[in-house]
């Protein structure tokens, strides 16, 4: 505790710390503790007051207390450590700029006064515990404790009232040296640095004997006074801002406008002169802003090597790309003049290496490598990613913010990789039988269609990768680098789309698939024709209904007439990301016809009556059975949804053949695909299952391969083998395909 505070009752200070610094104190001070604190002059008894009385008292105090007295008190607190005097100057400046107003003549906002932010006594005389505000006249905030708000009416009233009781003080020469040293610390910062950096600089220089939070509070006082203010957001010396309308704070501090201050804003010496000039003479001027002592230069200790370094060899990776291979993967070449900095980490079963390549102080390329280990220490999977970027740093220690609103952060793998690359990124996985290669540009949502999945899956080593790349390079079409240039340089776009739009998916370097958009689920779910219990009402993202044309082609310019002769695959619910961001290009538009329209068909066993999401209950029941091994309640019905029509059949009426069908698989896949793909186009179900035996597509009843299963269900409903969606809708009350098209034209935006 500082010198002057040591003279106060230590028990009372302990009481303040115990009951008034935490967010949620467990109890209140006892009567004896309160009496002791009041007698010592540390605690203040509660009192009842109205908003208007408080404002009147504040303005009266502001007229009585001289600015010079409060300014001298602030200076005096610097060397003495007596923080009772510290905030009076900011409280007085706030009080002088506070507009006179009445709570009865204003419109309320969030249960506080829209002029001053006061939340007490707005309607009637209200009891206030002044120690909730007075605690910060003695003690700095603690981590996870209450936040001091020096610019609220309650604090200002209590602060000025208590300051007026204190004896007058005079600053000494040391006080001027300390304040000049603080101003000098501002000059030592980089232009983008914020108040937190200034706190660190003051602590490093040992200008003040105070905690970081204590220094932050002091800077808050200077900010309220307009000495440390932003270029747009000003202090209270000549402006007034309602604290309730600021909304922003950092590190538990509400100080305005300190949040908006940057080192490039410097020190407002006009405010310094106006506040301290009447008695300080030329003691606080820009030429006096020097440190009291030269900082001791300590040679930084050599950074010890990471324990992960032993597992990696410099320049050698699980996949070591050549510059020629980089060109085909949309990456910049690796310049030998760049300076690599390697950061490694190792845990029980994970080894990571991040290599940052610097051109001067700019990070221009990042390589990240990760090894996953089994319990026996065997590498089970390796990941390699490389991307181009352009991240400016401050002497390779701090990442500079990308915008004026950002803040600098330490150069760490986490902080670097949290930012989207400014170029393309190649991501390579080496895993027996499941290797993959992906190249994309996150900023424009474009992706290189590499294809060759079967060949890539067999890659198991660096040699295998280079063998694949030799094949890949030798088989690239002549216009390959036109697509590379497009991926690298295309700007981000937002595409407007509508039902009937035809889009193209590039499956690999030479092959394409096509699809058609049938509608937007977020619009359809607002239609009164959609049943209240429907899967469309329980899906996430911005889903669209899509049907892919059942073909794979080398023709990149197929039109409506060519596609009209091709059959369509069953419908899918997919996120619209690939469409709205231009990943898949819209190539044509057609007027929808009934044969284009199809809706998913889903089956779910009902184990609970009137559940709004029967398909979710189906999933939860299976999860309960699989994970907990608990018996699922017997179903009471079979719920069937097909487009805009639904029906329920009592479980007792379901034949064993259909029960067996439901035990075989899950026919309630009501999720949304995050991407749109033509991976199943032009392939039979048998071909798909040979590659992926557990693929959920096998339970799609609308596949031609599943016609027998489809007929089994429809026959139970009294519908013929060749029934269409319109037949189902006619029987169970849904709209027809033709009516769906008509409503789309009437209502779609």
N, C-alpha and C positions, 0 to 999 in steps of 0.2 A: 504494500500500500504506500502511496506517496506520502511525503512529509506532513502536509496539512491534514490529510485524511487520517493519518495515524493519531491525530489529536482528537478525532471524533470517537464516539463510543463504538468500539469494535463489535460489540454485541449487536448494536443497531444495524451496522453495516452487514453483519452476518444475517440478520433478519431480512433485510432488503434482498440479499442474494438468494436466500432460501425461498422466499415467498413470491418475489416479484420478477425474477429473471426467467424462470421456466415458462413454457407455453401454458401448461396446465398444472399449477401448483396443487399439491395433494390437500392442502388445508390453508387456513388463513392465520395471521398472527394472533397469538393469545392476547388477552387484555393487558397482561403484565408486560409482554413484549412490546405492545403498542405504546403503552405509557412510557416505558424506558426509552424507546426510540424518539417519541415526541419531546421528552425532557432533554434528550441529547441534541435535539435540533436536526435529526436525520429524517425521521418519519413525520408525516403530516396527517393530522386527523381528517377523516372523511367529512364532507360537508355537502349540503344540498344547494343546488343552483339551477337556474334556467339558462337556456342558450343565450337569450338576450342579455341577461345579467352578466354572463361570462364575456360576451363581446364588449359590453359597456365597460367592464372592469379592465379588459385588455387595452382598450383605447385610452382609458384613464392612466394606466401604468405607463403606456407608451409616451404619454405627454409629460409624465413626471420624471422619468429616468433619462438622464442625458446620454447621448450616443457615446460621448467620450468615456463616460464611466464604464459602460458595458464593454467598449473596445479595450480599455485598460485592463478590465477584468479578464478578458480573453488572453491578452498577452501575459498577464501575471500567471495564468494557469499553466503556461508552457513549461517554465522552469520549476515552479512550485509543485506542480502536480495536483493542485487544488481544483478539481473539475467542477466544483460548485459554481465557479465563475465562468466556465468555458462557453456555455451555450447562450448566455444572456445576450450577447451581441446579435446572434442570428435570431433569437426570439424577439428582440426589440425591432430589428429590421422587418421581420415578418409582421409584427403588430402594427408598425407604422404604415405598411402598405395595405393592410387588411381593410377592405371597404366596410363602412358602417352599414348594417343591415339588420333586419328583424326576421325571426323564424315564422312569424304569422303572415308575412307578406311574400313568401317564396314558395315555389313548388318543390316538394320533397323529391329526393333522389336516393334510392337505396338506403332509406332510413338514416340519412345524414344530410347536413346542410349543403346545398349545392354551391354555396359561396365560399364557406370556410372549411367544410368537411367535418365540422363538429357533429358528434352523434349523441350528445347528452342534452337533456332538458329542452328538447324541441317542443314538447307539448305541455310540460308541467315541470315543476321544480324536482330535480332528480339528484339522488345521492351519488357522488363520485369518489372513488378511491384514488386520491391524487398520487399515492405512492406507485401506482402502475406507470405513471409518467415520470415521477421524481427519481425513480431508480437510476435512470440514465444520466442524472446530474452527478452521480457518484461512481457508477460502475459501467464499464463497457459491456455490450451484449456478449453472450456466450453462444457457442455453436449449438444450434437447435433450440435456442432460447427465443425470447420475444425480440421483435424488431423495433428499434427506436425510431420514432417519427417526430423529428424536431419541428416539423411544419404543420402541426395540428393545434387547434385552439386550446385543447386541454393541456398539452405540454407547455405551450407558450404562457398561458395564464399562470400555471403553477411555477414555472421557471422565473418569470419576472417578479411575481409576488415574493418568492423566497430570496431572489437576488437582492431585492430592495432592502431586506433585513440585514444583509451582510455589510461589514465595514468596508469603506472605500480602500482601494489598493492602488499601488503604483508599479508599473513594470520596471524591471531592471535591464541592464545592458544585455544580459544573457538571453532574455526573452526576445529581443530584436534579432540576435544572432540565430536563434532557433527558427524564427519565422523566415528569415532570409535564407536559411539553409533549406527549409521546405520548398521555398520558391526556386532555389537552385536545383533541387532534385527534379523539378518539373523540366528544367532545361536539359537534364541528363537523359531524358526519355526519348524514345523514337516517336515520330509524329502520330502513329496509329495507337500508341499505348493508352490504356484506360486507367481509371482510378486505382484498380487493383495493382497495376504495375508501379504506380506512385507509392502505394503503401509498402510494397516490397523494397523499393529504392530507399525510402526513409528508414526502414528497418535495417537494411544492409549498412547504411551510413551511420546508424546509431545516433541519429539526430535527437530522438526522443526516447525517454525511458518509458515505453508504453507497449501494450500488446498490439497486434495487428488490428483487432477490432476497435481498440481505443484510438489508433491513428486514423482508421476509417471514419470514426465519429468526428474527429477533428476536421478532416477534409470535408465532411458533410456540412459543418458549420461554415467553412470558407465558401462552399458552393452556394448555400442558402444566401449568404451575403453578396453573391455575385462575383466573388474573386476567382473561383473556379467554375466557370459556366460554359455551356456549349455555344456554338455560333448561332444557333436558332433558339434553343431553350435557355432562357435567362434566369438569373436568381431573383431575389425578392427586393433588391435595393430600389429598383424603379418599376418592377412588375409584380403582379400577384397571380399565383396559380393555386387553385383549389387542390389540396393534396388528394382528395377523393377522386380527382379526374386524371391523375398521373398514371396510375395503373402499373407502372413499371418499377421494379426494384431489383437489386442484385445482392446476393450473399446476405440476405436478411436485412438489408438497409434500404430505407425508403427515400434517401436523400435526393432531392430534386434541386438543381438539374445535374447533379454529379453523374447520374447514369449516362447522360448524353455528352459529358465532357471528354475530350481527347487531349493528349499532350500538345497537339498542334494548336489548340486553342490558347495554351499558355496561361499566364497570370494576368488578370484584369487589373492593371495598376491604377486605372482611374477609380475603381472601387476601393482599392487599398488607400489611395489618397483621401477619398471622401470619408472613409470610416476612421482611419488612424491619423490622417494628416494634421488635425487640429492640435495635436500634442507631440507627434513623432518627428516633425521636421523632415530632414532628408535621410532618416535612418532606414526607411523602407522604400527603396528605389531600385530599379533594375540593375544598376551597377553595384548594388550592395548584395545582390543575390549570389552569395558564394558559400561554400561549405565551411563549417567551423574548423574542420581539419581534413587534410587529404586522406582519402580512403586508403587503407593499407592494401597494397597489391599482393594478392596471394596466388601463387601459381597453382592452377587447378591440378588435382591429382590425376594421374593417367587412368583413364577409364579401364577397369578390369575387364578382361575378356569374358564373354558370356559362356556359361557351361555348355551352351548349345553349339558353340563354334567348332568343337571337336568332331561333330557329326557331319559337317559340311566342308566341301573344298571350294575355295574361291574360284569363280568362273565356271564351275562344273555343276550342272543341275540334273534332275531326273530326266528332263528333256532339255537339251542344249540346242537352241535354235541357231541356224545360220542366218545371215542377213538376207540371203536369197529366199529362204523359207519365210522369213518375216514379211517380205514383200507380198507373198501370196496369201498371207494371213492378215493383211491390212495393217501391219505394224511398221513403224519407223525402224530404220536400221540402227544397230547398236554402235555408237561412235566410240572408238577407243580413247578419245580425248576426254570423255565424260569421267567424272570421279565417282566410283561406287562406294557407298557406305552400307555396311551389312549389319543387320539387327537380327539376332537369333533368340529363340526361347524353346525350352524343353519342359514338358510335363511327363507324367507317368507313361502315357501312350500316344503322345503327340510331339512332333518335332516341327518347328516353324522357322523359316528364314525369309526375311524381307530385305531386298537389296534396292536402295534408292540411288538413282544415277543423277548426279548434279552437273549442271552446266553453270559454273559460277555458284550463285546461291539459289538457283532455280532447279527444282526437281523436274526432270524431263521424261523419265521412264521409271517404272516400278516392276520388279520381278518378285513374285511371292511363291514360295514353295512350302508344301506341307506333307509330312509323312505320318500316316496312321499306323500304329503298331498293335499287334495282338498281345495278350498277356504273356506270351513267350518271347516277346521282343522282335517278332518277325514283322516286316513291313507288309501290311495287307492292302494298302491303297496309297497312291501318291497323287498330289494335286500340283499343277504348275499353272500359274497365270502371269501374264505379262501385258502391260498396257502403257500407252503413251499419255503424257499429261503435261501440265505447265503450272507448277505450284511455286509461287515466290516464297522465300523464307527470309528471316532475319538472321543472317550469319549461320544458317543451317540449324538454328536452335528453335526458332518459333515459326510456325506456319502463319503467313500473313493472311488476313481475312480477304475473301473474294469480293466483298462489298463494304461500303462505308459503315454499315450497321453491324458488321461482324466483329469478332474479337480474335486476337492472335491466340494460337494454341501451340503447345509443345510439339516438336516433330517426333511423333511416335507412329509405329505401324498402324495402330487403330485410327489415329486422327488423319493420317495420309489416305488410308483406304476408305475412309468414310465419305470422301469427296468423289463425285463422279469423275472418271477420267475425261480429259479434254481430247482424247483420241480413242482409237479402238482398243478392245481388250480381247485377248485370246486366252481361253480357259481350257486346259487339257487335263483329263483324268486318266491315270493308269491303274486299272483294276482288272484282274484276270477275268476275261469274258465280258467285261462291262466298261471298257475304256470309251472315252468320248472326246470330241473336240468341238468347241463352240467359239465363234468369233462374233462380237457384236459391238455396237456403238450405243452406249446407254443414253447419250444426250439426244439422239434422234430416233432411238428405238429401231434401228436397222440392224439386220443380222445377215451374216454370210451363210448362204445355203450350201453347206459342204456336201451333205449326203454321205454316201459310202459307209453307212452304219455298220454293215456286216464286216467290212475290212477294218474299220476303226476299232470295233469291239475286240478284235484279236490282237491289237497292239499291247505288248507287255513290257517293252523296254525302250530305251533311247534308240537303239539300233532299229527296232521295229518301226519306230516313229519316222526315222529318216527314210527307211525303205518305202513307207506309205507316202511320204511327201514327194519322193522321186516319181512314184506312180501318179500322184495327184497333179504335180506340175506338168507332167508329160501329157495329161489328158484334159487340161483346161481348154475351154473354147477360146477362139480368137478375141472375143469381146469381153473376156473375163475381167480385165482391169478397168473396163467401163463401170462394172458393178462395184469393184473395189473403190474407185473414185467416188461413186455415189454414196457408199456406206461411210466413207471417211469425211465427206464434206457436206452432205445434205443437211439442211437446217431442220430443226424440229417443226413438225406441222400438226395441225389439228384438223382432221378431215370430217366434213359433214357427210352423213350417210343416211339412207332411207331403205325401207323394205322394197325389194326388187333390185337392189344394187348387186352386181356380180363382181366378185373380187378374185384376184389371182394369187396363189401361194407358190413360191419357188421352193421346190423340194430338194433340188441339188443344182449343180452348175448348169444342167441342160434340161431338166424336167420340171413341169408345172402341173398344178391341179387348180381347179376352179370351184368356187362355191357361190351360193346365193343367200342373201339376207331375207328372212321372212318376217321379221318384226322385232321390236324392242320390248323386252319384258317389263321394264319400268313403266312403259306406257300402257301395255296390255293389262297389268294388274290393277289399273284404275278403271277398267271397263266394268260396267255393272253386269255384263254377260259372263264374267269370270266367276266361278263358284267361290264362296267364302273360304271353304277348305280346299286349298289348291297349292301345289308345290311351288308355283311361280311366286307365291307370297312369302316364301321362306328361303330365297336364294340371295347370295351376296353379290357384290360388284355391280356393274352395269351390264346385265346379260342380254344377249341377242339370240334369236332362233336362227340357226344356220343349217343349210343342207349343202353337202359337197356333191359335185358331179362325179359319178363313178368312173373316172378315167385319169390316167397319167399321160401327159403329152409333152412333146418338145416344142409345140406351138405356143409362143408367148403372146399371141395376138388373137386368140379365139374370140369370136363374136357371139351375139345372141343366137343367130340362126344356126351356127355350128353346134352350139351347146344344146339347142332345143331338141336335137336328136339323141342326146345322151341321157341315160337314166340317172336318177338322183339317189343318194344314200339316205338312210334314216336321219331324222333331224337331231341336232345337238344344241345344248345350251352352252354358250361360250361367252367369256368376257369380251367386251368390244375393244379391248386395248389394241389388238393387232390391226383393227380397222381405223380407229380414231387417230392413232399415232402414225398411220401410213406404213406399218410393217408389211401388210398385204395391200397391194394397190387395187383400187376400184377401177375396173376396165370397161364396164358397160352397165346399162340399166334396162330392165325389161318390165313390161306390164305383167303383174302376177296373174296366173291362171290357176284354177282349182287343182290341176295335177301337180303344180309346184308345191302346194300346201300340204304339209304333214306335221303332226304333233307327236311328241313322245308319248309312249304308253307305259304306265307304271302299275305294279301290283304291290300291295303291302298288307301284312297281317295285322289286324287291329286287336290289341290286348287291353285297350282302355277306351271307354265310350267318350264320344264328343271331343276327342283330342284334335286340336286345330292343325297339327302337323303329323299326319299318320306315318309319313315316311321317316321322320325323325325318330318316332317311337320304334319303328322297325329297326333302325340302326342301333338305337340304345339297347333294345332287347338283345340284339346279337352281341353287342359289346359286353353287356352284363353276363351273357352266357359264356363268352370266350374268356374274358379277363377274370371274372369272379367265380366261374364254374357254377353259377346259380341257375336253378330251373326258371325258365320264362313262363309267365302265366299263359294258360291256354287261350288261343285267339277266340274272339267271339264273332269275327267277320273277316271277309276278304274285301279290301278296298281297292277299286280299280279306277284309274284316272287316264283319260285319253283326251287330250286337248281341253275343250271347254265343257266336256261331259264327264260326270263321275257316277259311280254306282257302288253299292255295298251288297254283298251276298252273305247271309248267315253262314258261319263256319260249319255248322252242322249239315248244310246243304252242299258243301264243297266235296266233289268226288276225290277219292284217294289218288287218282292220277294227277290232279292239279296240286294236291298237298305234296305229293312226291316231287313235282316240278319245283315247288317253292323251297323244298328242302335241298334240292340240287344247287340252287343258286339264288342270287339276290336280284330281283327284278324291280327295284325301287331306287335306281341311280339318279337321284334328283339334284346332283351337284352341278357346278358350273366349271367348264374347262377354262383354265387361265389363259390358254392360247388356242389358236385355230390352226389345225393341221390337216393335210390331206394324206396322212400316213396310212389310212385304211382304203384309200381310193384304188380302184383297179385290182383289188385283191379279194380272194374268197375268204370266208371265215376259217377254213381249214389252213390256208396259208398263214393267216395271222396267228392262229393258235400254235402252229408249229414253231414259230419264233417266240411267242409269249403265251405259254400254256395257261396262265392264270388271268389272261386279259378279260376285263369285265364286259367287253363287247359281246362275248358269247351269250350274254343274257338279254341282248337287244331283241325283243319280240318282232320288230318290224324288219329284221333282216330276212331276205329270201331263204337263207339256210335254216331259219327258225320258224318256217311256216307251219310245221306240225304242232309246235308248242302254241303258236298264235291261234291256230284252229281249235286246239283243245280248250282254250279259255273262251273264245268267242262262241263255240258250240254250247258251252255251259250257260251262256247268256241268251241263248236262243237265236244267235246270229249265224248266218251261213259262213262256209269256209272262205268265200271270196268277198267277205264284207269289207267295206271301206270305213274311213273315219266318219263320213256323212251318215252311214247306216247306224253307227254307234251313237252319234249325236242325236239323230232323229229319235232313237229309242229312249235316251237318257237325258234329253233336254239341253243339248249343247247347240251352238251355232254351226252352220255348215261352212264348208270351205269358201263357197261363193260369198256368203254373208261376211265372213272374216275379211275377205278382200275388200268388200264394200265399206266395212267399218274402218279399215286401214285408210282408205282414201278420204273418209269423212273426218277422222279424228287425228291422224298422225301429223306431227309437226314437221 
